[in-house]
Amino acid sequence: MKRQADNQNSDIGNLRRAIRGKLPELRQRYGVKSLGIFGSRVHGRQTRRSDIDLLVEFDDGAPLTLIGFVALERELSDLLRCRVDLVERETLKPAIGKRILEEVVPV
């Protein structure tokens, strides 16, 4: 059990480091205010087929289009070498949003 927890923490730590290294560029290019990891990666239940769930918050007034959102998602997928499911904080539904906000690990 401890080994699984260590692997989980290592996985989250590696993801956070990779994203943090790119964060200044993502802020400038897309207006990213914050990113956080949630879902199966946080709970240690990911499989080889699991994506990486990321919660994103944008700066107020950041003029991001749908094409920009998809480009950001693709850039993060390329960076992390895994499919990323990007969820915008402002679009969270109350029921699921509460759970996500409780478990999210900030980058």
Helices and strands as residue ranges (DSSP letters): H 2-30, E 32-38, H 40-43, E 52-58, H 66-80, E 84-88, G 89-91, H 94-103, E 105-106
